[in-house]
Amino acid sequence: MKFSTKEDVEVPAEKVFDFLSDFTAFERAAVRRGAEVTRVDRIAEVGPGLTWSVRFPMRGKMRRLLCELDRFDRPAALNVNAESTGFNMVLSVGLVALSPKRTRLTVDAEIKPRTLAARLMLQSVRLNKAGFSRRFEARVQKFAADVELRHLGHGVS
């Protein structure tokens, strides 16, 4: 199952990429939402190979994801591969500079089941794909708005 959206941001592509690659901020945000985030690599620089183990509550159970930064092409794109017991996921983010101060942000998320139980769960998601797509688009829109505010210096967290 694939979700995809585009959003134009009134911020230069390089700055948008800086916000996207602020992985420490994403780690803090996940912890604030109840997740446990642990870096499992020994890489000092930001780039391919950065890996996190993430545990989070969902539907009454603790779930685990292993996330790895797979592609890091400043300022054009980054990909994160995530794998759980039942699913493989790929999050792809692309940036296109429309002008020196305007950037098109493209976000794609693809989820593939690895087990029969995961396949059945994904089938139930397909029944309400429109609702999940709206939530996905809303989160990308919120991220874009936060990037614009942070770029202006208002410090949204």
Phi, psi and omega per residue, in radians:
M1 nan 2.413 -3.063
K2 -2.215 2.425 3.037
F3 -2.108 2.446 -3.094
S4 -2.589 2.492 3.077
T5 -2.719 2.800 3.097
K6 -2.260 2.561 3.122
E7 -2.563 2.328 3.068
D8 -1.587 2.385 -3.067
V9 -2.173 2.358 3.140
E10 -1.487 0.971 -3.120
V11 -2.519 2.480 3.090
P12 -1.041 2.573 -3.077
A13 -0.967 -0.726 -3.128
E14 -1.035 -0.729 3.132
K15 -1.216 -0.695 3.103
V16 -1.060 -0.761 3.130
F17 -1.095 -0.664 3.089
D18 -1.043 -0.746 3.114
F19 -1.166 -0.692 3.120
L20 -1.134 -0.568 -3.074
S21 -1.692 0.259 3.042
D22 -1.506 1.296 -3.026
F23 -1.162 -0.497 3.090
T24 -1.076 -0.706 3.114
A25 -1.138 -0.700 3.100
F26 -1.142 -0.668 3.095
E27 -1.074 -0.816 3.128
R28 -1.070 -0.721 3.139
A29 -1.108 -0.707 3.117
A30 -1.143 -0.711 3.123
V31 -1.118 -0.710 3.098
R32 -1.069 -0.469 -3.141
R33 -1.603 0.136 3.047
G34 1.737 0.107 3.140
A35 -1.530 2.748 2.995
E36 -1.901 2.109 -3.070
V37 -2.086 2.233 3.138
T38 -2.320 2.238 3.020
R39 -1.332 2.301 -3.104
V40 -1.993 0.020 3.089
D41 -1.724 3.044 3.091
R42 -2.113 0.480 -3.090
I43 -1.481 2.268 -3.115
A44 -1.457 -0.670 -3.099
E45 -1.609 2.652 3.064
V46 -1.286 2.183 3.138
G47 3.027 -3.103 -3.139
P48 -0.936 2.454 3.139
G49 1.832 -0.280 3.058
L50 -1.031 2.324 -3.045
T51 -2.393 2.413 3.126
W52 -2.234 2.517 2.937
S53 -1.829 2.176 -3.077
V54 -2.151 2.218 3.029
R55 -2.025 2.343 -3.089
F56 -2.620 2.632 3.099
P57 -1.405 2.332 3.055
M58 -2.634 2.216 -3.133
R59 0.936 0.722 3.046
G60 1.399 0.046 3.137
K61 -2.251 2.668 3.026
M62 -1.424 2.219 3.120
R63 -1.921 2.766 -3.118
R64 -2.256 2.384 3.053
L65 -2.197 2.469 2.978
L66 -1.945 2.011 -3.058
C67 -1.950 2.344 3.124
E68 -2.312 2.301 3.052
L69 -1.290 2.010 -3.014
D70 -1.735 -0.607 -3.114
R71 -2.364 2.408 -3.110
F72 -2.554 1.482 -3.109
D73 -1.917 1.605 -3.137
R74 -1.189 2.336 -0.153
P75 -1.774 0.509 -2.982
A76 -1.679 -0.662 -2.989
A77 -2.837 2.729 2.918
L78 -2.619 2.597 3.114
N79 -2.243 2.446 3.040
V80 -2.156 2.193 3.036
N81 -1.704 2.369 3.107
A82 -2.281 2.519 3.136
E83 -2.426 2.390 3.076
S84 -2.190 -3.048 -3.130
T85 -1.011 -0.710 -3.045
G86 -1.914 -0.184 -3.011
F87 -2.344 2.665 2.864
N88 -1.996 2.377 -3.130
M89 -2.314 2.560 3.060
V90 -2.282 2.179 3.046
L91 -1.902 2.079 -3.129
S92 -2.038 2.267 3.120
V93 -2.164 2.216 3.111
G94 -2.128 2.545 3.122
L95 -2.202 2.351 3.069
V96 -2.247 2.166 3.109
A97 -1.317 1.995 3.099
L98 -1.459 -0.508 3.069
S99 -2.775 3.075 -3.141
P100 -1.048 -0.391 -3.098
K101 -2.110 0.204 -3.092
R102 -2.385 2.347 -3.052
T103 -2.308 2.418 3.018
R104 -1.677 2.133 3.130
L105 -1.763 2.127 3.102
T106 -2.022 2.206 -3.120
V107 -2.184 2.203 3.092
D108 -2.157 2.365 3.050
A109 -2.237 2.188 3.126
E110 -2.110 2.277 -3.108
I111 -2.092 2.220 3.121
K112 -2.151 2.263 3.117
P113 -1.307 2.574 3.107
R114 -1.960 -0.255 -3.102
T115 -2.290 2.913 3.100
L116 -1.105 -0.752 3.128
A117 -1.060 -0.709 3.120
A118 -1.170 -0.670 3.110
R119 -1.080 -0.735 3.117
L120 -1.162 -0.697 3.121
M121 -1.126 -0.731 3.127
L122 -1.164 -0.554 3.089
Q123 -1.101 -0.678 3.109
S124 -1.191 -0.549 3.081
V125 -1.188 -0.667 3.133
R126 -1.026 -0.565 -3.142
L127 -1.113 -0.477 3.122
N128 -2.126 0.685 -3.088
K129 -1.052 -0.640 -3.128
A130 -1.055 -0.731 3.119
G131 -1.153 -0.753 3.112
F132 -1.158 -0.651 3.104
S133 -1.110 -0.728 3.109
R134 -1.086 -0.741 3.125
R135 -1.139 -0.713 3.101
F136 -1.055 -0.849 3.136
E137 -1.091 -0.695 3.133
A138 -1.114 -0.673 3.127
R139 -1.193 -0.656 3.094
V140 -1.185 -0.707 3.094
Q141 -1.081 -0.716 3.123
K142 -1.136 -0.735 3.100
F143 -1.051 -0.786 -3.139
A144 -1.074 -0.745 3.115
A145 -1.129 -0.704 3.102
D146 -1.109 -0.698 3.111
V147 -1.083 -0.764 3.124
E148 -1.084 -0.766 3.129
L149 -1.141 -0.762 3.129
R150 -1.126 -0.637 3.107
H151 -1.124 -0.605 3.108
L152 -1.368 -0.142 3.068
G153 1.641 0.340 -3.134
H154 -1.576 -0.061 2.999
G155 1.010 0.915 3.056
V156 -1.287 2.434 3.138
S157 -1.795 nan nan
